[in-house]
Amino acid sequence: MHALRYVTPLREGGSLPAVVETDDDGMVVLKFRGAGQGPKALIAELIAGEIARTLGLPIPEILFVELDREFARTEPDPEIQDLIRASEGLNLGSDYLPGAINYDPAAMQPDAELASKIVWFDAFTSNVDRTARNPNLMVWHRKLYLIDHGAAMYFHHDWASAGEACTKPFVLIRDHVLLPFATQIAEVDAGLAVMLPDAEIERIVGLVPDSWLVDEPAFDSPTAYRQAYIDYLQHRLRVRAAFVQEAVRAHTAHV
């Protein structure tokens, strides 16, 4: 689909995402390739988001959105103009949830199974952005939705140490906003892992466009770059006891 009209920026996001209207008459929260960490934020958003969907977790539909440089002509803000021009081509969006509100743990406590699955997923993908300060959870029609995974999978900012990072526990899980409710982490582990066989990981990573797999000195081609993500995620699942045990320990310490 193509972006037709810039509606409003979402300035609470560090990368200046925006609500845009698309040519299918829908509204999309658009993440710009030219913002912040560049394509890597979109890669993390896409891969982590599709992993969440495979695991049956609630997440808005993820969409590829084409952006034309001419889109910037009607935008009066010079900063946003520059962002649009730097993002010409393929970007990533998610379905806009009108009327959704930010998650407040004091107002809504998810059931233990869902909380445990989300904590497991965030430990697997090394998502640093699901804290009480910034939960990246929305409530829409009384249902939780996971959003904003651009800060997940931070290993890809340092491929030289990615192999070592793969086997490590995710100690920042101790700050997870849903950790107090996640009493079944060990129980959901096997069921979630079996939903991510090697072929499914390959399918998900295969969704990443070649145009995003560029300008990474560690790899000489998009194919090699893509394979590195596949290898990391597949191996992390095989050695998942490290991040599962750390999440269980963190929950026990929290309560």
N, C-alpha and C positions, 0 to 999 in steps of 0.2 A: 504494500500500500504506500501511498504518497502523503506527505504532510501538506495540508492546504492553508492552514491558518494558525498562527501563534496566538494562543488564548491568554495564558498567564504563566509567569514564572513561578516555580515552587522554591522560594528562596531559603527555606529551611534546609534544603539539600546543598551540600558543599559544592556540587558540580553543576548547579543551576539547571536541574531538570525543569521541564515545562509541560503544561497541559496544551496539547495541540489538537486541532481538528484534522481528520484525515479524509481521503477521497471515498471512503465507504460510509461517510456520515457519522462516524464514531468519534469519540474523544479518547486520546491516548496520553499517558504520562511518558514523555519522551526523554530518554537519556542520550546525551550528545557525545559522539565519538571524539569531538575536539575538546572536550572538557577534562579537567583534573588529570587523572591517570591515563586518559586517552582510551585506546581500544581495550586495554587490559580490564578496565572497569566493566566494559560491555561483555567481554569474554566471561568474567566472573558472574555477572548478572545472568547471562544466558545459561551457562553450564550449571551453576548452583540452582537457578530457578527450575530448569528442566529435571534436575535430580530430585528436587522437592516434589515436582509434579509426579514423577515416576513413583515416588514413595507414598503418593496419595495425600500429600499435605496441601492445605488450601492456599492457593496462590493465583493472582490474576493472570489471565492469558498473556503470554509473551508474544510480541509482534515485531517483525522487521519493518522499518519505516524508512523510505527514501526521502532524502532532504535535498532540495534544490537551492543553490546560492541565491536565487531570486527571492527566496522565502524571506531573506533579511531586509529587503527593500522597504517593507512597510513597518519595520520595527524601529522605533525612535531611540532606543537605548543602545549606545555604541558598544557596550560590553556584550550585549546579547547579539548584536549584529556580527561582531567578530566571532563569537561562539558558533553561530549558524554557518558562517562562511568556512570556518575551520572544520565543520562537520558535514560538508557536502558529501552526498552518497548515502551509504547504508548505515542506519543507526538502529537503536533498539528501544522499543516501547513496551508498556504494559497497559492492559485495559484499565481505563479510569473508573474508579468506584465512586460515583456521585453520592455525597452525603456520608461517606465513611468517616469515622473518627479515630483518633489515636487511641491505642490500647492503654488502659489504666489497670494495673493489677489489683488496685483497691476496689475497683468496680466490677471486675470480671475475672474469675479464676477458671482456667481451662481444666478439663478432666485430666487425670494423671497420665493416661495413655497418650493423648495428643501432646501434652507438655513434654513427655519423655521422648517422643518421636522427634519433636522439634529440636530439643537439646541434642539428641544423637546426631541429627542432620547438621546442626551448626558446628558440632565438634568435628564431624567428618570433613566439612568444607572449611574449617578454620574461620568461621564468621565472627569477626570482632564486634559486629554492630547489632547486637540484640540485647542491649543492657537496659537497666531501668532509666537511664538518662536518655537513651536513644533506642527504643525497643524495635523499631521498624516492623511493627505489627499494627494492622488496622482492624477495626471492627465494622463490619458491614452486614446489615440485616442480622445482627446478633451473632455473627460468625467471625472468627479470627481469620485474617489473611496475612501471609508473609510477604513483605515487600523489601526492595532495596538490598541486593546482594553484591553490589559492586565492590565492597570492602572484603568480601570473602576470598578464600584461596590466595592469601597474600604471599604464598611461596613463590608465585610467578613474578614477583618483583626482584627475585634473586635466584635465578635458575642454578647458579653454581652450588648453592646449598640446599636445593629443593629435595635432593635425595635424602639428606639427613633430616630435613624437616618432616618428610613423609612418615617417618617412624616415631615421631615424638608425640606425646600427649598434647592436647590443647588446653594449657593451664588457664587461659583466660575464660574458659567455660564457667569459672567460679563467679563471673559477673553477669551471667545470663539471667535475664529478667524472669524466665519461667523455671529456673532451677528449683525454687522451693516447692513447686508442684510436680516435679519430675521424679516420681517415686518408682517408676518402672523402666528405667534406662536399660538395665541388664536384661529384663524380660523382653523388650522390643528389639533388642540387638539382632538376633538371628533372623527374625522375620524381615527386618529392613534390609539386611545385607543380601539376602537371597533375591530381593527384588532388583538388585544391581549386578547382574552377571556381566562378564566381560563384554559381551555383545551389546548390552544396553549402554555401558559406558562409552563404547565406540560410537554408537548411534548418537548419543547426546553430544559428544565432542565433535562429531562430524557435522553438527549443525552450525558450527562457527564458520563464518565466511572467510575465505582466503584473504580478503582485503583487510581483515583485522589482524591477521597473523603475519605481520611485517615489522620491520625495524627492531628486531630482537637479535642482538649480536650472537647469542648462544646457538642460533639455528640458521641454516643456509637456505631453508625453504619452508613454505607453509606446511608441507607434509611432515617434515621433521618436527616443527613447532607443535603441530596438532598431536603427533604421536607422544610427545613429552607429557602433555596433559593426560592422555590415555594411560600411559605407564604410571604416572604419579597416582592417579585415582584408583586404578586397579590394585596397585601395591598397597595403598593406604587401607583399602578394604581388607586385604589379606592380613595386615598387621593391626587391625582395628582394636584389638584388646587394649592397646596403650591408651587410645582416646576414650574408649568406653569405661575402662577402670578409673581413669582420671575424672570423668564426669560423675561416676557413682561416688567416688571419694569426695568430690566437691559438694555433691548434694548432701552427703552424710555430714560433712563439716558445717554446711550451711544451717542445717536443722539442729 
